[in-house]
Amino acid sequence: MKPVPEKFIRCFTLLEVMLSVAVFILLITTAFALVGATTELMAEVSEVQNESAVRLRFVETCRSAFESMTSESTIEFFPIDRGGGKFDHYLSLVDAPEAFDFGMNRRDEIERVVIATEFRPSGSIRSGVYYMTAADYETARNTDFGTIESAYVELIPNMRILRWRFYDERSQIWRDTLDGNFETSLIELTIQTTAGSPPLRTVFWHLNG
């Protein structure tokens, strides 16, 4: 076998090897950066989807409760000033046995379910439902809802905004309270779950005996 002529033997120089290694490292770094960015984006998308699902589930739960009211049902609304411009709200659905029926509203002595909007020391808002007998509600009202001895189901633990308004059919304006006992069959709910999310506004129709 004849030896290969020296002119056909080609070796890589040190400079070429270094350039190849640098290009390889650059490609690997870019690939990892792309993977990291994609993972972060997917996490953000997942978080937004979860937040949207929580809001929609809360809205649909409230909608079902209001639509379950009958001509015998009534609503009551009490804002409690906690100081510093913060108001806890207690929206009662009276004689609405199908409202928020998570297994606790089936007892005969339950007279009302109360949708509570309560500020935490951190400044966030929690929302849940109390199931109250007449005696439980009397105790709660006499203490401005400082003493509540009733079954409770938490709906959303942390929120930024939860606000109710009521449509005055006679004056055709939205009111912040039910003071004056005006006729209304429309309730507006505005919620915001996180600081960066847009507020979600929805309107419920209900029967109000």
N, C-alpha and C positions, 0 to 999 in steps of 0.2 A: 504494500500500500504506500502510495506516494505521500510524503508530508505536505500539509497545506502551506501554500506559499505565505510568507510572512506578511505580504501586502494585503492578504484577505483576513487576517486576524485583527478583530476590532475589540478593544477593551474600553469600559467606561472610565472616564476620568473622575477624580475626586469631586470636581465641581458638578459634574452631571449627576453623580450619586446624591450630593447634597440638595440639588435642585429637585430631584425626584422625591426625596424624603420630605422636603418642604411642601411640595404640591400635595403629597399624600396626607400630610398632617392638616393642611388647609381643607382638603375635601372631608376628612373625618370631622374636623371642628365644625364645618358648615352643616354636615349631616346631623350632628348632635344638637346644634342650635335650632335647626328646623324641627327636629323631633320635640325638643323642649317647648318651642313656641306652639307647636300643634297640640301638645298635651295641655298647656296652659289655656289655649283657646277652647279646647274641648271641656275643660273643667269649668270655665266661665259660662259656656253655653249650657252645661248641665245644671249649674247653679241657677241661672236665669229660668230654665225650664222648671226646676223644682219650686222656685219661688212663685212662678206663674201658676203652677198646679195647686200650691197651697192657697193662693188667693182665690182661684176659681172654686176650689172645694169649699172654702169658707162662704163665698157668695152663694153657691148652690145650696148649701146647708141652710142658710138664712132664708133663701127663696122658698125652699120647701116648707119651712116653718110658717112663714107668713101665708102661703097658699093653703096651708092646712087649717087656718082659722075659719070659724063658722060665724053665722049671724049672732050667735050667743057669745062670741069671744070679744074681748076688748083689749086695748093697749094702754099702758101708762108709761110715763117717762119721767125720771128724776135725775137731774144733774146735781152732783154734790161737789161743792167747792173745797178742794184740798189745799188751797193756798198756792201762791206763786203762779197764778194763772192756769192751774191744772184742775180739771174737772173730771171726776169719775162719773160715768153714766150708767144708769140701770134702766133698761127698756124691758118692761114686763108684758108678756103675753098671757092674759088671764083667760081661764077656761078654754085652753087650746090643747087638749090632751094628746094630739098627734105631733105637736111642735117639739123638735129636738128629742125625739123619742129614741134614745140610746139604751133603752131598757130601764130607765129611771122615771120616766114620765107616765108610767102605766099604773102607778099606785093611786088609789081613789082619793087619798087625802091631798095629793099634789094639786094645788089650786092654780099655780102660775109657774111659768118658766121665765127666768130673768136673764137677759143677755147683758153681761157685765163688761164694762170698759174701765179698767183699773190701772192707774199709774203705779209703776214700780219705783223704788228709790233711785234706780239708775236712770230714770227718765223715760224708759221704754213703757209700752202699754201691753198689758195682757188682756185677752178676751176669752170669756168662757160663759157657761150657762149654770145658774143655780136653779135647783128644783125645790120650790118652797110651798109649805103648807101655809094656811092663814096665820097661824101663830108664829111661824118662822118669819114671815114677811112683816108682821107687826113688830117683832123684836128688831129686825133689821132697820125698819123705817124709823123707829124711836131712837136708834143710835146712829142715824145717817149712814147706815150700812157699815158701821164699824164693827158690829157684832153680827156675824152670819153663821148660823148653825144649820146648814143645809148641804145636801149632796151637790157636788160640783163637778162639771166636766170642762176641762180646758180645751178651747178651740185653737187659738194661736197664742203662743207664750210671749212673743216679742213683736211689737209693731211700732211704727212711727206715728201713724195717724189712724184713728178710727172715729168717724164723726157721723151722727145721725141728723137728718132734717125731715120735716113733715110738711106736706103740701096742704095749705089752707084753701079749700075749694071755693069758699065764698070770696075771699080776697084775691085768690089766684096768685099767691106768693108762697115761697118756701120759708118755714119758720124753724128756729133752732130748738124750740121746746113745744110742748103741748099745752102750755098755759092758755087759758081761755076756753078750753074744751071745744075747740072748733072741729068741724067735720073734716075728716081726712081719710083717704083710702090709698094714699101713696106715701111711701117712706123712701128717702134717699140715704144711701150708705156710701161713704167715701173712705177708702182704706189705703194705706201705704205701708208696706212691710219693711222696706229698707230705705236708707237715705237716698240712694241712687236710683231707686225705682220710681216710675211715674205713678201718681195717685190713680187709683181705680175707682170710678164712680158708677154706681148702678142704682136702679129704682125698682122697688118692690110694690106690687099691688096686694092689698089684703082686705078682708072683711072686718069691719069694726062695729060691733053691736052698740 
